[in-house]
Amino acid sequence: MDGATPPPAPRRRRARRIALIVLLVVVLLGGGGLVAGGLYVHSIDSGIERVDAFDDVPEASRPQVVAKGAMNIMILGSDSRDPENASGSRSDTIMLAHLPKDRSSAQLISIPRDTWTHVPRSKEGRGGRDAKINAAYAWGGVPLMVQTVEEFTGVRIDHVAMVDFAGFKEIVDALGGIDVDVEQGFTSTHSLNPDGRREFVEGRQTMDGATALDYARERYAFANGDFARIKHQQQVIKAILDKAASGGVLASPGKLNSFVQATANAVAVDKSLSLLDLAMELRHLRSGNLGFFTCPTKGTGRVGSESVVFADPARAKGLFGAVRRDAVPEILAGGK
C-alpha cells in the first residue's frame, strides 16, 4: 500500500479538502439568523469548489436506496501535517454522517483509517484486494473511496465532504477559540510549537487554533492510538459547532466574516450538494442533536507487516443496517 500511486491531482494543486464540519457550522449560522446566515451560506455555495465524487462509481455495484428522504454523507479528512502523511494522498479520517428523513438529528460514525477490508479495483486497475480502508483514496481518489465505504457499510452514499484537519487552526481562530474537556493529561510530541511539544492538562480549557489542531491530531501519546484521536476529533467538531452557534459569533460581523473567509477557503463538495438547501433543511439542528460513534471493532492486530484494525462484522452490520433503514433508535443503540 505504501508504494501505491496517488490519484491524479485535481484542478487545484492538492485540492482543498471538503468539510462537512464547515457545512454543519454554516447550517447552524443559517439557523441562528436566517437572513444574514443564509446570505453567507449562499456566498459559499455559489463559489465553492466541486469534485467528481461519483462519475467513476459503477452503478451496478452500488447499494440500493432503502429509506427515501434520509441522507448519508461521507466525510473524508486528511492531516497534511501528520509525519506519516507527507504525501497528502491518504484519507486519515473517514466518517459516515446520517441525516434522518425528518432532519431532527444527525449521527456521525467514524471508521478507523486502518480498518482492514476489501478495496474494489479502480478503473485504472489499482486495488482489487484486501487492504487498509484508507488505501482506496491513494489508489483511486474519491470515487474509489465511495465504492469502498459503500461496500464496507452497505449504505448508499448521497454526498461527499472532505476536510483538511490542519484547517481547524484557521476555523477555530476565526471563532475566537473553543472550549474542550481534556479527560486526561498528556504530552503531544508532534505539536505545531517550535520544539514539537505541547502539554495538555486534565480538565476544561479554552483552545486556540494551534492547540485544537494538536489535540485533534495526536495519537502517539495513547495506548489506543487512533481510537483516542477519533474521540478527540469528535470533541473538537462538537466544540466548533457549539461556538459557531453561540450568539457572540452571530452578533459580531467581524467574527462572522472571519469565520466565513476561513471556511470558504477550505471547502469543496461533490457536484450536486447544495449548502443553501441543506442549511434550510437543518436550520433547527444543534450540537445536542448530534451523535458521535465509532464503527464497532474487535481491536487491532497485524496482517503481514501492517498494523490494522479488525471490524466486528456482526455489530457493524447491525449498526450500518440501521443507518440504511433510517432506524435512528437502533443507530443510537448499536453505536454504544
Backbone torsions as a table, in degrees:
resi	resn	phi	psi	omega
1	MET	NA	-36.3	-177.0
2	ASP	-63.6	-23.3	-178.8
3	GLY	-94.5	9.2	-176.9
4	ALA	-65.0	143.7	177.6
5	THR	-80.2	125.9	-179.4
6	PRO	-66.5	155.7	-179.5
7	PRO	-67.3	159.6	178.8
8	PRO	-57.5	143.2	-178.8
9	ALA	-67.4	138.2	175.4
10	PRO	-64.9	-177.5	-176.2
11	ARG	-57.8	-41.9	174.5
12	ARG	-91.8	139.6	-177.5
13	ARG	-58.1	126.7	-175.3
14	ARG	46.0	68.4	-170.8
15	ALA	-42.8	139.7	-177.6
16	ARG	-59.1	134.9	-176.1
17	ARG	-68.9	141.6	-176.1
18	ILE	-81.4	150.5	-171.6
19	ALA	-134.5	106.9	171.6
20	LEU	-70.6	-28.5	176.6
21	ILE	-55.8	-47.9	178.7
22	VAL	-63.3	-41.8	179.2
23	LEU	-56.2	-49.1	-177.9
24	LEU	-65.5	-39.0	178.8
25	VAL	-63.7	-45.0	178.9
26	VAL	-63.3	-36.9	176.3
27	VAL	-59.1	-42.8	179.5
28	LEU	-64.4	-39.2	177.2
29	LEU	-61.7	-41.1	177.9
30	GLY	-63.4	-36.0	179.4
31	GLY	-70.1	-34.2	-178.3
32	GLY	-77.0	-27.4	179.9
33	GLY	-152.5	90.1	-168.9
34	LEU	-60.8	-32.4	-178.8
35	VAL	-75.3	-59.6	-178.4
36	ALA	-65.8	-46.8	-179.1
37	GLY	-62.1	-40.6	-179.4
38	GLY	-62.8	-38.2	178.5
39	LEU	-65.5	-39.8	178.7
40	TYR	-65.0	-43.9	178.2
41	VAL	-60.2	-43.3	-179.8
42	HIS	-61.4	-39.4	-179.1
43	SER	-64.5	-35.1	177.1
44	ILE	-74.5	-45.0	-175.5
45	ASP	-60.1	-37.3	-175.2
46	SER	-75.6	-25.0	-176.8
47	GLY	-114.7	11.5	-174.7
48	ILE	-72.1	147.2	176.0
49	GLU	-76.4	140.2	-179.0
50	ARG	-115.0	149.6	179.1
51	VAL	-125.7	154.6	177.2
52	ASP	-85.5	93.7	-175.0
53	ALA	-91.0	-29.6	-170.0
54	PHE	-121.1	-7.1	-173.4
55	ASP	-58.2	-35.2	-176.6
56	ASP	-103.5	17.2	178.6
57	VAL	-95.3	115.3	-179.2
58	PRO	-61.5	124.0	-177.4
59	GLU	-61.9	-34.4	-177.0
60	ALA	-63.8	-24.1	-177.5
61	SER	-92.2	-4.5	-172.3
62	ARG	-86.4	147.6	175.5
63	PRO	-65.1	151.8	177.9
64	GLN	-79.9	152.4	174.0
65	VAL	-72.3	127.1	-179.4
66	VAL	-104.3	-47.9	-177.4
67	ALA	-109.0	96.9	-179.4
68	LYS	-67.2	136.9	179.7
69	GLY	100.5	-27.2	174.3
70	ALA	-75.6	161.2	-178.7
71	MET	-135.2	136.9	178.2
72	ASN	-123.7	122.8	-176.8
73	ILE	-117.7	125.6	176.1
74	MET	-87.5	126.9	178.0
75	ILE	-106.4	125.8	175.2
76	LEU	-114.8	128.1	179.3
77	GLY	-122.6	146.0	178.2
78	SER	-132.4	138.4	175.5
79	ASP	-106.9	94.1	-175.6
80	SER	-69.1	-9.7	178.2
81	ARG	-97.5	0.2	178.0
82	ASP	-68.7	127.4	-179.6
83	PRO	-56.8	-25.9	-179.5
84	GLU	-91.2	6.0	-174.2
85	ASN	-132.1	40.0	-174.8
86	ALA	-64.8	-27.1	-177.1
87	SER	-74.9	-21.7	-178.3
88	GLY	72.5	11.8	-174.1
89	SER	-103.1	6.1	178.8
90	ARG	-109.3	149.8	173.0
91	SER	-100.0	107.4	-173.9
92	ASP	-85.0	-18.1	178.8
93	THR	-129.2	129.0	179.9
94	ILE	-130.5	122.0	177.8
95	MET	-130.8	148.8	171.1
96	LEU	-114.4	115.0	180.0
97	ALA	-99.4	122.0	179.5
98	HIS	-105.5	124.0	175.1
99	LEU	-110.2	110.6	-177.3
100	PRO	-61.5	163.8	-178.6
101	LYS	-56.1	-38.6	-177.4
102	ASP	-83.4	-3.6	177.2
103	ARG	56.0	27.5	-178.4
104	SER	-86.9	-8.8	-177.3
105	SER	-159.1	-179.7	173.7
106	ALA	-150.4	142.7	178.1
107	GLN	-121.4	124.0	-179.3
108	LEU	-110.7	117.9	-176.9
109	ILE	-110.4	117.5	178.0
110	SER	-83.7	136.9	175.0
111	ILE	-112.8	114.8	-178.5
112	PRO	-53.1	137.6	-174.6
113	ARG	-64.2	-23.9	-178.4
114	ASP	-93.7	11.1	-179.8
115	THR	-59.2	128.2	-177.6
116	TRP	-85.2	120.9	-177.1
117	THR	-156.3	177.0	177.3
118	HIS	-84.0	131.0	175.5
119	VAL	-107.8	118.6	179.5
120	PRO	-60.4	164.3	178.5
121	ARG	-80.8	132.8	178.3
122	SER	-77.2	169.8	179.9
123	LYS	-67.0	-20.2	176.1
124	GLU	-85.0	-3.0	176.7
125	GLY	93.7	4.4	177.6
126	ARG	-88.1	155.8	-178.4
127	GLY	87.1	-143.9	-178.0
128	GLY	75.5	26.4	179.7
129	ARG	-156.7	172.3	176.8
130	ASP	-73.6	142.5	-179.5
131	ALA	-168.2	176.9	170.8
132	LYS	-64.9	142.8	-172.5
133	ILE	-61.3	-30.4	-177.7
134	ASN	-77.1	-4.9	174.1
135	ALA	-65.8	-24.1	-177.4
136	ALA	-59.4	-36.5	-178.9
137	TYR	-68.5	-39.8	178.7
138	ALA	-65.9	-34.0	-175.0
139	TRP	-87.4	-26.2	-175.1
140	GLY	-152.6	17.3	177.0
141	GLY	63.2	-158.3	-175.6
142	VAL	-60.8	-43.8	-179.5
143	PRO	-57.4	-40.6	180.0
144	LEU	-72.4	-30.0	173.5
145	MET	-65.0	-39.7	177.1
146	VAL	-60.1	-49.4	179.8
147	GLN	-58.7	-44.7	-175.4
148	THR	-67.0	-46.0	-179.7
149	VAL	-67.9	-38.4	177.1
150	GLU	-64.4	-40.3	178.6
151	GLU	-67.4	-40.0	-177.9
152	PHE	-67.9	-40.5	-174.2
153	THR	-98.2	-25.4	-172.9
154	GLY	76.9	9.6	-178.3
155	VAL	-102.9	132.4	177.1
156	ARG	-78.4	128.9	-178.5
157	ILE	-90.9	126.6	-178.8
158	ASP	-90.8	-34.4	-178.1
159	HIS	-145.7	164.8	-179.9
160	VAL	-128.2	140.5	175.0
161	ALA	-138.2	146.9	179.6
162	MET	-135.7	154.4	178.4
163	VAL	-146.2	135.5	169.6
164	ASP	-86.3	114.5	-175.7
165	PHE	-62.0	-19.7	172.9
166	ALA	-63.5	-24.6	177.7
167	GLY	-68.2	-14.2	175.1
168	PHE	-54.5	-36.7	-175.6
169	LYS	-57.1	-51.7	-178.4
170	GLU	-67.7	-38.4	-178.9
171	ILE	-66.3	-46.1	-179.7
172	VAL	-64.4	-43.0	179.1
173	ASP	-63.3	-37.2	179.1
174	ALA	-64.6	-27.2	178.8
175	LEU	-87.5	-4.8	-179.1
176	GLY	82.2	21.8	180.0
177	GLY	97.0	163.5	179.1
178	ILE	-134.6	157.5	178.7
179	ASP	-103.2	127.7	-177.1
180	VAL	-133.3	137.9	174.1
181	ASP	-90.3	113.4	177.9
182	VAL	-88.3	116.1	-173.3
183	GLU	-75.6	-26.5	176.0
184	GLN	-151.7	144.0	179.9
185	GLY	-68.7	148.8	176.9
186	PHE	-160.4	168.1	178.0
187	THR	-114.9	123.0	173.9
188	SER	-83.9	127.1	179.7
189	THR	-105.1	10.1	177.1
190	HIS	-131.0	45.6	-173.5
191	SER	-80.4	164.8	172.9
192	LEU	-77.4	-11.3	177.1
193	ASN	-62.5	153.1	-178.0
194	PRO	-55.0	-34.5	-179.9
195	ASP	-89.9	2.7	176.5
196	GLY	75.7	11.6	-177.3
197	ARG	-127.2	146.6	173.3
198	ARG	-148.7	132.5	-179.8
199	GLU	-93.7	132.4	174.4
200	PHE	-115.4	127.1	179.6
201	VAL	-102.0	152.2	-179.5
202	GLU	-64.2	141.0	176.4
203	GLY	118.4	178.0	-177.9
204	ARG	-78.5	134.1	178.8
205	GLN	-148.5	154.0	176.1
206	THR	-90.9	127.8	-176.7
207	MET	-113.9	136.3	169.7
208	ASP	-83.7	-177.6	-173.7
209	GLY	-60.4	-45.3	-178.1
210	ALA	-64.9	-40.5	179.5
211	THR	-66.1	-43.5	179.7
212	ALA	-63.6	-38.5	178.6
213	LEU	-65.8	-44.4	177.0
214	ASP	-59.1	-41.2	-179.1
215	TYR	-65.0	-42.7	-175.0
216	ALA	-75.9	-20.0	-174.6
217	ARG	-105.0	-11.6	-176.0
218	GLU	-72.4	131.8	173.7
219	ARG	-137.9	-18.7	-176.0
220	TYR	-71.6	-18.9	-177.3
221	ALA	-81.8	-2.0	-172.5
222	PHE	-123.5	143.7	178.9
223	ALA	-64.2	-32.2	-179.2
224	ASN	-96.2	14.3	167.8
225	GLY	43.0	-111.1	-172.4
226	ASP	-66.1	-25.7	178.2
227	PHE	-66.6	-38.0	175.9
228	ALA	-66.5	-40.7	179.4
229	ARG	-63.0	-41.6	177.5
230	ILE	-57.9	-45.5	-179.5
231	LYS	-61.8	-42.6	-178.6
232	HIS	-68.4	-37.4	176.1
233	GLN	-62.0	-41.5	178.4
234	GLN	-63.5	-39.0	176.9
235	GLN	-61.2	-43.7	-177.8
236	VAL	-66.9	-40.2	177.0
237	ILE	-57.9	-48.6	-178.8
238	LYS	-62.9	-40.8	-179.5
239	ALA	-65.1	-38.3	176.5
240	ILE	-63.2	-43.5	179.0
241	LEU	-63.3	-43.4	179.3
242	ASP	-60.3	-45.2	-177.2
243	LYS	-69.4	-41.0	-178.8
244	ALA	-65.5	-29.9	-178.9
245	ALA	-83.4	-5.8	-176.9
246	SER	-73.1	153.0	-179.4
247	GLY	-62.1	-27.7	-178.0
248	GLY	-60.9	-37.8	179.6
249	VAL	-71.7	-45.2	-179.1
250	LEU	-65.1	-32.7	-175.4
251	ALA	-82.7	-10.9	-176.9
252	SER	-111.1	105.2	178.7
253	PRO	-56.7	-35.6	-179.9
254	GLY	-64.4	-47.4	179.3
255	LYS	-64.5	-42.3	-178.9
256	LEU	-63.4	-42.5	179.8
257	ASN	-65.8	-42.6	178.8
258	SER	-62.0	-40.9	179.1
259	PHE	-63.8	-46.1	-179.1
260	VAL	-61.5	-41.3	179.3
261	GLN	-63.8	-42.7	-179.4
262	ALA	-63.8	-40.1	-177.8
263	THR	-77.7	-39.7	-177.8
264	ALA	-60.9	-33.1	-179.7
265	ASN	-73.4	-14.0	-175.3
266	ALA	-110.9	-5.2	-167.6
267	VAL	-98.8	140.3	167.4
268	ALA	-153.6	147.3	-178.1
269	VAL	-138.7	172.1	176.0
270	ASP	-67.5	167.1	-169.0
271	LYS	-62.9	-28.2	-171.7
272	SER	-101.4	-4.7	-177.0
273	LEU	-80.4	123.6	176.5
274	SER	-103.8	112.5	177.7
275	LEU	-63.1	-38.3	-177.6
276	LEU	-64.3	-46.2	179.2
277	ASP	-63.5	-43.2	-178.3
278	LEU	-69.2	-35.3	177.0
279	ALA	-60.0	-40.6	178.8
280	MET	-67.6	-38.9	179.6
281	GLU	-65.7	-34.8	-173.1
282	LEU	-106.7	21.8	-172.3
283	ARG	-64.6	-18.4	179.5
284	HIS	-96.8	-0.4	-176.6
285	LEU	-74.7	137.3	175.5
286	ARG	-131.5	167.3	-175.3
287	SER	-61.1	-25.9	177.4
288	GLY	-67.0	-16.3	178.2
289	ASN	-95.2	5.2	-179.7
290	LEU	-99.1	138.3	174.4
291	GLY	-116.7	134.2	-179.9
292	PHE	-113.7	127.9	-175.8
293	PHE	-137.4	167.3	175.5
294	THR	-127.1	138.5	179.0
295	CYS	-53.2	129.9	179.9
296	PRO	-58.3	135.9	-179.4
297	THR	-132.6	165.6	173.5
298	LYS	-101.7	5.6	178.9
299	GLY	108.4	-167.9	-177.2
300	THR	-103.4	165.1	178.5
301	GLY	-171.5	-164.4	-178.6
302	ARG	-128.8	142.0	170.6
303	VAL	-124.3	106.6	-172.4
304	GLY	63.3	-124.2	-179.5
305	SER	-94.0	1.2	-174.2
306	GLU	-98.7	138.0	171.8
307	SER	-87.7	124.7	-172.3
308	VAL	-132.8	168.1	174.3
309	VAL	-110.9	131.3	179.0
310	PHE	-100.7	120.6	176.9
311	ALA	-68.3	154.9	172.8
312	ASP	-92.4	101.4	-170.8
313	PRO	-57.3	-44.0	-176.1
314	ALA	-66.1	-49.1	-178.2
315	ARG	-68.9	-38.8	178.5
316	ALA	-65.0	-39.5	178.7
317	LYS	-61.9	-40.9	178.7
318	GLY	-65.6	-42.5	-178.7
319	LEU	-65.5	-50.9	-177.1
320	PHE	-73.6	-24.8	173.1
321	GLY	-64.8	-38.0	176.7
322	ALA	-66.8	-37.8	176.0
323	VAL	-61.1	-44.8	-177.6
324	ARG	-61.3	-36.0	-178.2
325	ARG	-89.4	-3.3	-176.5
326	ASP	62.0	38.3	-179.9
327	ALA	-96.0	82.5	-172.3
328	VAL	-58.7	-45.7	178.6
329	PRO	-57.2	-36.5	178.2
330	GLU	-71.1	-33.6	176.2
331	ILE	-63.4	-45.8	-178.9
332	LEU	-62.6	-40.0	179.5
333	ALA	-71.5	-42.9	-177.5
334	GLY	-73.2	-20.3	-179.5
335	GLY	-87.5	-3.5	-179.2
336	LYS	-74.0	NA	NA
